[in-house]
Amino acid sequence: MSTTIQSEIAVNPKATGNTLLSLRNVAKSFGRHPVLRDISLEIAEGEFLTILGESGSGKTTLLRIVAGFENATSGEIWMGGERLDSLPPYRRRVNTVFQNYALFPHLTVEENVSYGLRIARLPKEEIAARVEQLLALMKLTPYAQYKPAKISGGQQQRVALARALVNRPRLLLLDEPLSALDANLRRHMQVELKSLQREVGISFVFVTHDQEEAMVMSDRIALLRVGELEQVASPREIYSRPATAYTAQFIGHTNLLRGDVKDGIARCHGLAWRTGLRDGVGWFSLRPENIRVAGGAGSSVRFRGKILRQAFHGATELLQVESTDGLVLSVCLASRQNWQGELDLEFSPADAVPVRESQERN
Amino acid sequence: MFSRAYRAAVTLPPLLWVTVFLLVPYLLLFCYSLWSVSASQTIIHSWTLDNYRELLHKGVYFQTLLRSMWIAARVTIFALLLGYPLAYYLSFGASKHKDLLYQLVIIPLWVSYLVRAYAWKTILGSDGVLNTSLQYVHLTKHPLEFLLYSPFAVVLTLTHIYTPFTFLPIYASLDHVPRNLVEASHDLGATPLQTFWRVIFPLSIPGVLAGATFAFVLSLGDFLAPLLLGGPSGIMISNIVVSLFGAAYNWPLGAAISLCLLVFVVVLLFLSEKLERKWSFQ
């Protein structure tokens, strides 16, 4: 387990690539109400970074500050050695894909896509060539002369992408661009968008509230919680090594265990395992899929559990299990047989990941 | 299902109203326009196209119609030039006093048209507020005569009266422009001015067309402002209709002019409606 984490950190572009965008202590208040507090974040060239957070976490505000639609109350934004936050939005080499696409209704698909290039007064031949290329890439060529109202949601989404990418920005901002699509198209677009980003090599900053989407697409995830960064890490790292209880619960399912630690041993409802934590109260995140039917190595923590509930998920099944000492745990097992009655279960001490208790914020 | 009696009770009054107050008068107007008037000033009830021939051959009617259109066109342009920036400011600029400003634009509509026309008479007249002030500060020695009883006075008054009519539809269409389109335009490198001409203005065209139609049609048919402030050079087509139905006692000719004006206005409304549709996208 620990070796895979190491290799993940190695491919993390932040560790290898050059920094493109850096946010330094960015804060934002609307009146007296603070929305963002002390955000420092670096985005590498060619990186796909997702800002993940619940509604009201300030993720869209953060994106709007980078785009220039909002001004930060304090802090700085730099892009490629240039101060970005003092420029108006139309002077920033940043383009945005808006949540509801914001296509110009009076212009055709082609006119929408060529808008930025016409504003930049590029030669006609070049505009035509670049627009044609992007329309072909997005499979929009047949709809070039249509008005946005005449095409489907998925097509509008691709027009919005083409309209932004045709300008060859250094950074593309995407504000929940998939939220208006239905589930199937959405999954399809997640894969498309990720491979597109690899193809064009532009840094993407993607805002979403959907943790699965964030996991599928991102090189790194920046988890935002009530205006503060909770954790910034690769999807694998953030999943397997959540820093806080909030992260562990927000990303995927988890069992959050409160253990009493004494002399390197954590105890919780009759269960005990080795830990590096100091004496006192410790919080641990134990993923349901890391609990298995007993029979493995001798170092595992074993317990007997009574099945309370059972939910079928196709390849796996999620069980609610109560240990003899009254601890209720979620357990994810392969759905091979009909689990019934009582089960002997176990988990490795290494999978009980120590996490910081999340502070209350408002 | 509603009973027949109920349906009759609901539909009959408006039907009756439309018949008695709209259809019958129009029909009468049409009939009158095909009748004539004798030397002894009685209506001759026999069909003739003489009235329409007279319209075509006597230049004075046609000239007055042209002048009326020219006055209406100027009123339309000035009302748009005033109404548009005002609507733009209220929709995009003002945030604190938006409601107050909106009310200030609307309130004059509650004041009688006649009062506002008279107010201009008081301002523009020889002993009016404007002339006495100008003489008081020694900018002029004698009262400026062109201020009152001129097409200028008519255009000024009508512009004042009809600017809210251009403001309202323009404001409505500007307020419906999604703000993220403005952001998208900035995002794509367009300055605020470029954004205005390429995004905001095109999307406000339906409002501009509706406002222009209001101002033009209403001032084209106006007769009070030219009557009170126009003088001989500011006569408009409706003044001729009024005098034909009144002192001149030539109802047939008056009816013919009215019908021509009516047809013209209906065609104009139809065209404006078509254009508005062409320019609306949501």
Boltz contact constraints between the chains, C-beta under 6 A:
constraints:
  - contact:
      token1: [A, 69]
      token2: [B, 183]
      max_distance: 6.0
  - contact:
      token1: [A, 89]
      token2: [B, 186]
      max_distance: 6.0
  - contact:
      token1: [A, 89]
      token2: [B, 187]
      max_distance: 6.0
  - contact:
      token1: [A, 90]
      token2: [B, 186]
      max_distance: 6.0
  - contact:
      token1: [A, 90]
      token2: [B, 189]
      max_distance: 6.0
  - contact:
      token1: [A, 90]
      token2: [B, 190]
      max_distance: 6.0
  - contact:
      token1: [A, 90]
      token2: [B, 191]
      max_distance: 6.0
  - contact:
      token1: [A, 95]
      token2: [B, 187]
      max_distance: 6.0
  - contact:
      token1: [A, 96]
      token2: [B, 187]
      max_distance: 6.0
  - contact:
      token1: [A, 98]
      token2: [B, 180]
      max_distance: 6.0
  - contact:
      token1: [A, 102]
      token2: [B, 180]
      max_distance: 6.0
  - contact:
      token1: [A, 102]
      token2: [B, 181]
      max_distance: 6.0
  - contact:
      token1: [A, 102]
      token2: [B, 184]
      max_distance: 6.0
  - contact:
      token1: [A, 105]
      token2: [B, 281]
      max_distance: 6.0
  - contact:
      token1: [A, 106]
      token2: [B, 202]
      max_distance: 6.0
  - contact:
      token1: [A, 106]
      token2: [B, 281]
      max_distance: 6.0
  - contact:
      token1: [A, 115]
      token2: [B, 188]
      max_distance: 6.0
  - contact:
      token1: [A, 116]
      token2: [B, 188]
      max_distance: 6.0
  - contact:
      token1: [A, 116]
      token2: [B, 189]
      max_distance: 6.0
  - contact:
      token1: [A, 119]
      token2: [B, 189]
      max_distance: 6.0
  - contact:
      token1: [A, 119]
      token2: [B, 190]
      max_distance: 6.0
  - contact:
      token1: [A, 120]
      token2: [B, 189]
      max_distance: 6.0
